[in-house]
Amino acid sequence: MRKYSFCVLFLLLCFGNTFSQELKKIDDPVFKVGEKLSYKMKYGIFTAAEANIRVEASDKKFDGQPAFHLIAEGKTAGSFDVFYKVRNKYESYVDENTLQPYFYTENRREGKWKHSDNVTFDQKDSKVTANKGVYQFKGKTFDFVSAYYFARTIDVSKMKIGEKFELQYFLEDGFHSMGITYAGTEVVSCSMGKFNCLKFNPTIIPGRIFRKDSKLYLWITNDGNRIPVKAHVEVILGSVTMDLQGATGLKYPLNPIKN
């Protein structure tokens, strides 16, 4: 798989909470059509990338069922955009009740490299049809975007500190899984204020971006919305921080802690 840029790293940070032990979803999604979340990523003191994730109503139906249209976009910013321009867009169409994906598409431009893919999920026959072929899977499988939204609907009230979870998703040319450890609760500040959060420690793979001992931490609001407000990861040189810049169209009020 091609080395990830800062924008794809943003997605990894943002989707770090996409894991649950039994993958049991609560009955009612914690998001609604119209929700939009905006983030900035900083490398040290410099803004490296910007991204937004949003939910739209879909004009398409799959198997006669209505679907949510989920969209994630990321791009480099500032001086990073001059030296290595990134423009990535990921879209997923999911069942409004089960949140299982029907169709996923991605269009990525990173420097001179370009990549696109169209992925159809056959949940009944447990297979994925992508540009590079057909792949069979077992259990629940998602794409990058649908995994994030599904995870937000999971009941985490019974999680214990130190408990580890996994989720399977399809990306580019195969299935991948990632582990994450629940690290408790913490009060965290971001550009939109101070919030009571759930803290997670996703597993990362050492390579050109991450050191062998790099740590990744993610904080999501401990409320009905369960949105990521901050993430921090150590890289080969320095660290990268993700910060929530804007949140509109939320299903529940976002209530920062008042000093």
Rosetta blueprint (number, residue, H / E / L):
1 M L
2 R L
3 K L
4 Y L
5 S L
6 F H
7 C H
8 V H
9 L H
10 F H
11 L H
12 L H
13 L H
14 C H
15 F H
16 G H
17 N H
18 T L
19 F L
20 S L
21 Q L
22 E L
23 L L
24 K L
25 K E
26 I L
27 D L
28 D L
29 P L
30 V L
31 F L
32 K L
33 V L
34 G L
35 E L
36 K E
37 L E
38 S E
39 Y E
40 K E
41 M E
42 K E
43 Y E
44 G L
45 I L
46 F E
47 T E
48 A E
49 A E
50 E E
51 A E
52 N E
53 I E
54 R E
55 V E
56 E E
57 A E
58 S E
59 D E
60 K E
61 K E
62 F E
63 D L
64 G L
65 Q E
66 P E
67 A E
68 F E
69 H E
70 L E
71 I E
72 A E
73 E E
74 G E
75 K E
76 T E
77 A L
78 G H
79 S H
80 F H
81 D H
82 V H
83 F H
84 Y L
85 K L
86 V E
87 R E
88 N E
89 K E
90 Y E
91 E E
92 S E
93 Y E
94 V E
95 D E
96 E L
97 N L
98 T L
99 L L
100 Q L
101 P E
102 Y E
103 F E
104 Y E
105 T E
106 E E
107 N E
108 R E
109 R E
110 E E
111 G L
112 K L
113 W E
114 K E
115 H E
116 S E
117 D E
118 N E
119 V E
120 T E
121 F E
122 D E
123 Q L
124 K L
125 D L
126 S L
127 K E
128 V E
129 T E
130 A E
131 N L
132 K L
133 G E
134 V E
135 Y E
136 Q E
137 F L
138 K L
139 G L
140 K L
141 T L
142 F E
143 D L
144 F H
145 V H
146 S H
147 A H
148 Y H
149 Y H
150 F H
151 A H
152 R H
153 T L
154 I E
155 D L
156 V L
157 S L
158 K L
159 M L
160 K L
161 I L
162 G L
163 E L
164 K E
165 F E
166 E E
167 L E
168 Q E
169 Y E
170 F E
171 L E
172 E L
173 D L
174 G E
175 F E
176 H E
177 S E
178 M E
179 G E
180 I E
181 T E
182 Y E
183 A E
184 G E
185 T E
186 E E
187 V E
188 V E
189 S E
190 C E
191 S L
192 M L
193 G E
194 K E
195 F E
196 N E
197 C E
198 L E
199 K E
200 F E
201 N E
202 P E
203 T L
204 I L
205 I L
206 P L
207 G L
208 R L
209 I L
210 F L
211 R L
212 K L
213 D L
214 S L
215 K L
216 L E
217 Y E
218 L E
219 W E
220 I E
221 T E
222 N L
223 D L
224 G L
225 N L
226 R L
227 I L
228 P E
229 V E
230 K E
231 A E
232 H E
233 V E
234 E E
235 V L
236 I L
237 L L
238 G L
239 S E
240 V E
241 T E
242 M E
243 D E
244 L E
245 Q E
246 G E
247 A E
248 T E
249 G L
250 L L
251 K L
252 Y L
253 P L
254 L L
255 N L
256 P L
257 I L
258 K L
259 N L
